[in-house]
Amino acid sequence: MTGRPRAGQASAPPSRAPRTIRYTEGPHLLVRGDCIRALRRMAADSVDVVVTSPPYNIGLKYRTYRDRLDENGYLDWMVEVAREVRRVMRPDGSFFLNVAGSSAQPWIPFELMVRLRELFVLQNHISWVKSISVGAETHGHFKPVNSPRYVNRNHEHLFHLTLAGDVTLSRLDIGVPYMDKSNIARRGHRQDRRCRGDTWFIPYETVQGRAQKFHHPGTFPVMLPQMCIRLHGKRAPVVLDPFMGTGTTLVAAVREGGQGIGIDLDTIYVNVARQRVREAMRIEADGATGAGDQEI
Ligand SMILES: C[S@@+](CC[C@H](N)C(=O)[O-])C[C@H]1O[C@@H](n2cnc3c(N)ncnc32)[C@H](O)[C@@H]1O
């Protein structure tokens, strides 16, 4: 997620929530409304994979939501959302939570994780690397930090939370080929693929303007939820994003043959998400080579 912080006024999101409206696109459900309210209407034990990036409380400029709550109020709210997420997750489900702090507020993700210990086991901690320099070459994009005190922030957290810490994953489905092929026979592997590990380099696509990011200040690339869904490994999974924004997780669900459920407060974002889901479904139906066919 990227974007420019701004000063804002604290507000409790649920009290400002608009009326809930539900839309279906094929097998996918998109809800305009408050996520806690919508989650409470969902059946328990009904979701396989949750992939979401909530507001980070660092002052991003969303259309409807004010991203600057009192810190304890924010953490209490996130715990409340997580409690509902836990309720709707199947016992063998995975919850991938993408969060980051800012240079001025670096503790928020860690404070949040300490609070979530009462609800989940932290099964994996993945770093989503948006940009990296290898030798003299830089790959990917980042927003420069204009301060001599801080280095640029090129990665975000991706916490993999489960109910008991014992969910079996399909590690090789997002694995990488061995560099040294002699390792395959020497270590008795059946295929040329090893676990990718916990640093995932997923750059943003190069864009020419805000429109290509759907005028939303904090999207993630489709490949991120796609890799989470694939790592979880269940066929035709039910995939939930309670903070769907422009529907990136639902596009990933379409590409991975899942059934998506997305919720967002903002009408315009939900409309963008509906269009993106329709387009992703059309590409899948045509069997066209879309970005979904990209090698992971
Ligand atoms: C970081 S963005 C998610 C972006 C998304 N991953 C994407 O790629 O487009 C967080 C989203 O949470 C939404 N939001 C904030 N409060 C909410 C609430 N109470 N219920 C549902 N959505 C909410 C905001 O409108 C915003 O779009």
The ligand as an ORCA input file, in Angstrom:
! r2SCAN-3c Opt
* xyz 0 1
  C      -5.834     -0.446      2.145
  S      -7.391     -0.237      1.426
  C      -7.623     -1.784      0.605
  C      -7.138     -1.770     -0.814
  C      -7.275     -3.082     -1.564
  N      -6.366     -4.077     -1.068
  C      -7.019     -2.853     -3.061
  O      -6.072     -3.438     -3.609
  O      -7.756     -2.069     -3.678
  C      -8.485     -0.282      2.770
  C      -9.944     -0.116      2.413
  O     -10.738     -0.265      3.587
  C     -11.950      0.446      3.370
  N     -12.634      0.571      4.684
  C     -12.344      1.428      5.696
  N     -13.198      1.227      6.731
  C     -14.015      0.201      6.377
  C     -15.072     -0.483      7.039
  N     -15.497     -0.142      8.267
  N     -15.680     -1.504      6.383
  C     -15.300     -1.851      5.120
  N     -14.292     -1.217      4.449
  C     -13.656     -0.214      5.066
  C     -11.487      1.726      2.714
  O     -12.534      2.336      1.987
  C     -10.338      1.223      1.814
  O     -10.765      1.051      0.486
*
